Amino acid sequence: MQSSGFVLAGGASRRMGQPKALLPYRGTTLVEHIAKIVSEAVDPVAPDSVILIGDPERLGHLGLQVIPDELPGYGPAGGVYTALKMTKTDWNVLVACDMPSISAPMLRELLRRAETAERNCVAALGPYGQPEPLCSVYHRRCLPALARSIRDKQLRMRDFVKEIGAVWVPVDKATLANFNTPAEWAEFEAKQSSPAELA
């Protein structure tokens, strides 16, 4: 099954005080780390095939393809809309740039479920029993419905994936861990470097 990969990296990161996408992580930037995982899931032969949705001026130096958000100011819904409008494949992996614990096998499982689900979206199920719309696989058939939601100012992607009847796939709760503040990022990094994490 052909698929494309996109990383949403257009957030303002106001609470972080700096772009989350460019935080240093494991010898690279956080968004490059996420992009590598996504590309391994969708096309292991072409590991640089993933596309970033964000500001080309801010992210262009990374050497990855960057597409500006067509609908700035509409939050993640605008980023997903941009990806689905420009994609050349039916199925598309979309992941936020602030989930460093995701894995290629987990994303491939979402794609595997998409092949047989007979639905237009397969979403990872978060730790509180809610779907994670920014770690999901979308068919490009979702575009008209998403355009209507945006037109009606219904911008919560979690509500959108519920409305379109997404399949939910439970994953380990630590997989979807994200962060919004320097304190949360410091806590995550501390856990990563603890003896328990390194064992």
Buried (B, 14 or more C-beta within 10 A) or exposed (E): EEBBBBBBBBBEBEEBEEBBBBBEBEEEBBBBBBBBBBBBBBBEEEEEBBBBBBBEEBBEEBEBBBBBBBBEEBBBBBBBBBBBBBBEBBBBBBBBBBBBBBBBEBBBBBBBBBEEBEBBBBBBBBBEEEBBBBBBBBBBEBBEBBBEBBEEEBBBBBEBBBEBEBBBBEBEEEBBBBBBEEEBBEEBBEEEEEEEEEE
